[in-house]
Amino acid sequence: MRLPILNGENYAEWLELLELTLGCMNLDLAINEEKPKDLNDESTPDQRDYYAKWQRSNNMSLRLIKANMSRTIRRSIPDKPTARKYLDAIKKQYVSIDSSTVSTLIAKLGAIK
């Protein structure tokens, strides 16, 4: 399975395949779970293991997301510390684009009457 490049017209398909790819690669922890609390001297071995897994998931997810976006789109999205927040920023851009497109179409339909 090849992940398409996000090009501005394929957001829904891209997101669906991205989530599937991350899940199949067992890297979806960072997009499904909040960042764990920072480790300290009292952190348990289980907490340390979970933190390491989450960090790897986050780093690899961010790399995969950015590698599968057009340069123009990648430059328009501000960097975020987590894959989840980065995906939220992408979604916000596409939801606002979709809303403005719908508003334009509704206005055009109103003008036709």
ChimeraX commands (.cxc) that place a marker at each C-alpha (Angstrom):
marker #1 position 0.00,0.00,0.00 radius 0.5
marker #1 position 1.36,3.39,-0.99 radius 0.5
marker #1 position 0.38,6.49,0.93 radius 0.5
marker #1 position -0.62,9.31,-1.44 radius 0.5
marker #1 position 0.94,12.75,-1.22 radius 0.5
marker #1 position -1.42,15.28,0.38 radius 0.5
marker #1 position -1.95,17.75,-2.46 radius 0.5
marker #1 position -4.88,19.86,-1.30 radius 0.5
marker #1 position -7.60,17.91,-3.05 radius 0.5
marker #1 position -7.28,14.51,-1.39 radius 0.5
marker #1 position -7.33,15.27,2.34 radius 0.5
marker #1 position -10.02,12.72,3.34 radius 0.5
marker #1 position -8.43,9.86,1.39 radius 0.5
marker #1 position -4.93,10.84,2.58 radius 0.5
marker #1 position -5.98,10.95,6.24 radius 0.5
marker #1 position -7.75,7.59,6.04 radius 0.5
marker #1 position -4.73,5.90,4.44 radius 0.5
marker #1 position -2.31,7.65,6.82 radius 0.5
marker #1 position -4.21,6.36,9.85 radius 0.5
marker #1 position -4.34,2.86,8.35 radius 0.5
marker #1 position -0.62,2.93,7.57 radius 0.5
marker #1 position 0.34,4.13,11.05 radius 0.5
marker #1 position -1.88,1.46,12.59 radius 0.5
marker #1 position -0.39,-1.32,10.45 radius 0.5
marker #1 position 3.10,-0.13,11.38 radius 0.5
marker #1 position 2.11,-0.03,15.07 radius 0.5
marker #1 position 2.98,3.68,15.14 radius 0.5
marker #1 position -0.47,5.11,15.86 radius 0.5
marker #1 position 0.05,5.52,19.62 radius 0.5
marker #1 position 0.98,9.20,19.31 radius 0.5
marker #1 position -2.09,10.09,17.26 radius 0.5
marker #1 position -4.45,8.17,19.53 radius 0.5
marker #1 position -3.05,9.02,22.96 radius 0.5
marker #1 position -1.96,12.25,24.62 radius 0.5
marker #1 position 1.72,12.71,25.36 radius 0.5
marker #1 position 2.59,10.99,28.65 radius 0.5
marker #1 position 3.93,13.00,31.54 radius 0.5
marker #1 position 7.65,13.64,31.47 radius 0.5
marker #1 position 9.76,11.07,33.24 radius 0.5
marker #1 position 11.39,11.73,36.59 radius 0.5
marker #1 position 13.49,9.84,39.14 radius 0.5
marker #1 position 10.37,8.13,40.49 radius 0.5
marker #1 position 9.09,6.88,37.11 radius 0.5
marker #1 position 8.51,3.16,37.00 radius 0.5
marker #1 position 10.03,0.87,34.37 radius 0.5
marker #1 position 6.56,0.52,32.79 radius 0.5
marker #1 position 6.21,4.30,32.59 radius 0.5
marker #1 position 9.68,4.55,31.02 radius 0.5
marker #1 position 8.83,1.86,28.45 radius 0.5
marker #1 position 5.52,3.52,27.57 radius 0.5
marker #1 position 7.19,6.93,27.26 radius 0.5
marker #1 position 9.84,5.49,24.92 radius 0.5
marker #1 position 7.16,3.80,22.77 radius 0.5
marker #1 position 5.11,7.00,22.62 radius 0.5
marker #1 position 8.18,9.10,21.71 radius 0.5
marker #1 position 9.13,6.69,18.90 radius 0.5
marker #1 position 5.55,6.69,17.63 radius 0.5
marker #1 position 5.45,10.48,17.68 radius 0.5
marker #1 position 8.80,10.95,15.92 radius 0.5
marker #1 position 8.10,8.39,13.22 radius 0.5
marker #1 position 4.50,9.60,12.73 radius 0.5
marker #1 position 5.63,13.19,12.24 radius 0.5
marker #1 position 8.24,12.06,9.71 radius 0.5
marker #1 position 5.73,9.96,7.80 radius 0.5
marker #1 position 3.11,12.73,7.79 radius 0.5
marker #1 position 5.56,15.36,6.54 radius 0.5
marker #1 position 7.10,13.04,3.95 radius 0.5
marker #1 position 3.67,12.50,2.40 radius 0.5
marker #1 position 2.67,16.12,1.93 radius 0.5
marker #1 position 3.43,18.45,-0.93 radius 0.5
marker #1 position 6.11,21.00,-0.06 radius 0.5
marker #1 position 3.64,23.85,-0.48 radius 0.5
marker #1 position 1.24,22.37,2.05 radius 0.5
marker #1 position 4.04,21.38,4.44 radius 0.5
marker #1 position 5.31,24.98,4.46 radius 0.5
marker #1 position 1.82,26.29,5.23 radius 0.5
marker #1 position 1.38,24.15,8.36 radius 0.5
marker #1 position 3.18,25.42,11.47 radius 0.5
marker #1 position 5.36,22.85,13.24 radius 0.5
marker #1 position 3.81,21.21,16.28 radius 0.5
marker #1 position 5.45,19.11,19.01 radius 0.5
marker #1 position 3.21,16.08,18.50 radius 0.5
marker #1 position 1.81,14.19,15.54 radius 0.5
marker #1 position -1.68,14.57,16.96 radius 0.5
marker #1 position -1.40,18.36,17.16 radius 0.5
marker #1 position 0.14,18.49,13.69 radius 0.5
marker #1 position -2.77,16.50,12.26 radius 0.5
marker #1 position -5.18,18.84,14.07 radius 0.5
marker #1 position -3.48,21.82,12.39 radius 0.5
marker #1 position -3.83,20.16,9.00 radius 0.5
marker #1 position -7.48,19.34,9.69 radius 0.5
marker #1 position -8.17,22.92,10.76 radius 0.5
marker #1 position -6.79,24.20,7.46 radius 0.5
marker #1 position -8.91,21.80,5.41 radius 0.5
marker #1 position -12.08,22.33,7.42 radius 0.5
marker #1 position -11.79,26.09,6.88 radius 0.5
marker #1 position -11.12,25.55,3.16 radius 0.5
marker #1 position -14.14,23.24,2.90 radius 0.5
marker #1 position -16.34,25.77,4.75 radius 0.5
marker #1 position -15.32,28.62,2.46 radius 0.5
marker #1 position -15.89,26.44,-0.61 radius 0.5
marker #1 position -19.37,25.53,0.60 radius 0.5
marker #1 position -20.17,29.19,1.31 radius 0.5
marker #1 position -19.02,30.18,-2.18 radius 0.5
marker #1 position -21.13,27.45,-3.79 radius 0.5
marker #1 position -24.19,28.43,-1.77 radius 0.5
marker #1 position -23.74,32.06,-2.80 radius 0.5
marker #1 position -23.45,31.01,-6.45 radius 0.5
marker #1 position -26.59,28.91,-6.18 radius 0.5
marker #1 position -28.44,31.87,-4.64 radius 0.5
marker #1 position -27.34,34.06,-7.56 radius 0.5
marker #1 position -28.76,31.55,-10.05 radius 0.5
marker #1 position -32.32,31.93,-8.74 radius 0.5
marker link #1:1,2 radius 0.2
marker link #1:2,3 radius 0.2
marker link #1:3,4 radius 0.2
marker link #1:4,5 radius 0.2
marker link #1:5,6 radius 0.2
marker link #1:6,7 radius 0.2
marker link #1:7,8 radius 0.2
marker link #1:8,9 radius 0.2
marker link #1:9,10 radius 0.2
marker link #1:10,11 radius 0.2
marker link #1:11,12 radius 0.2
marker link #1:12,13 radius 0.2
marker link #1:13,14 radius 0.2
marker link #1:14,15 radius 0.2
marker link #1:15,16 radius 0.2
marker link #1:16,17 radius 0.2
marker link #1:17,18 radius 0.2
marker link #1:18,19 radius 0.2
marker link #1:19,20 radius 0.2
marker link #1:20,21 radius 0.2
marker link #1:21,22 radius 0.2
marker link #1:22,23 radius 0.2
marker link #1:23,24 radius 0.2
marker link #1:24,25 radius 0.2
marker link #1:25,26 radius 0.2
marker link #1:26,27 radius 0.2
marker link #1:27,28 radius 0.2
marker link #1:28,29 radius 0.2
marker link #1:29,30 radius 0.2
marker link #1:30,31 radius 0.2
marker link #1:31,32 radius 0.2
marker link #1:32,33 radius 0.2
marker link #1:33,34 radius 0.2
marker link #1:34,35 radius 0.2
marker link #1:35,36 radius 0.2
marker link #1:36,37 radius 0.2
marker link #1:37,38 radius 0.2
marker link #1:38,39 radius 0.2
marker link #1:39,40 radius 0.2
marker link #1:40,41 radius 0.2
marker link #1:41,42 radius 0.2
marker link #1:42,43 radius 0.2
marker link #1:43,44 radius 0.2
marker link #1:44,45 radius 0.2
marker link #1:45,46 radius 0.2
marker link #1:46,47 radius 0.2
marker link #1:47,48 radius 0.2
marker link #1:48,49 radius 0.2
marker link #1:49,50 radius 0.2
marker link #1:50,51 radius 0.2
marker link #1:51,52 radius 0.2
marker link #1:52,53 radius 0.2
marker link #1:53,54 radius 0.2
marker link #1:54,55 radius 0.2
marker link #1:55,56 radius 0.2
marker link #1:56,57 radius 0.2
marker link #1:57,58 radius 0.2
marker link #1:58,59 radius 0.2
marker link #1:59,60 radius 0.2
marker link #1:60,61 radius 0.2
marker link #1:61,62 radius 0.2
marker link #1:62,63 radius 0.2
marker link #1:63,64 radius 0.2
marker link #1:64,65 radius 0.2
marker link #1:65,66 radius 0.2
marker link #1:66,67 radius 0.2
marker link #1:67,68 radius 0.2
marker link #1:68,69 radius 0.2
marker link #1:69,70 radius 0.2
marker link #1:70,71 radius 0.2
marker link #1:71,72 radius 0.2
marker link #1:72,73 radius 0.2
marker link #1:73,74 radius 0.2
marker link #1:74,75 radius 0.2
marker link #1:75,76 radius 0.2
marker link #1:76,77 radius 0.2
marker link #1:77,78 radius 0.2
marker link #1:78,79 radius 0.2
marker link #1:79,80 radius 0.2
marker link #1:80,81 radius 0.2
marker link #1:81,82 radius 0.2
marker link #1:82,83 radius 0.2
marker link #1:83,84 radius 0.2
marker link #1:84,85 radius 0.2
marker link #1:85,86 radius 0.2
marker link #1:86,87 radius 0.2
marker link #1:87,88 radius 0.2
marker link #1:88,89 radius 0.2
marker link #1:89,90 radius 0.2
marker link #1:90,91 radius 0.2
marker link #1:91,92 radius 0.2
marker link #1:92,93 radius 0.2
marker link #1:93,94 radius 0.2
marker link #1:94,95 radius 0.2
marker link #1:95,96 radius 0.2
marker link #1:96,97 radius 0.2
marker link #1:97,98 radius 0.2
marker link #1:98,99 radius 0.2
marker link #1:99,100 radius 0.2
marker link #1:100,101 radius 0.2
marker link #1:101,102 radius 0.2
marker link #1:102,103 radius 0.2
marker link #1:103,104 radius 0.2
marker link #1:104,105 radius 0.2
marker link #1:105,106 radius 0.2
marker link #1:106,107 radius 0.2
marker link #1:107,108 radius 0.2
marker link #1:108,109 radius 0.2
marker link #1:109,110 radius 0.2
marker link #1:110,111 radius 0.2
marker link #1:111,112 radius 0.2
marker link #1:112,113 radius 0.2
view
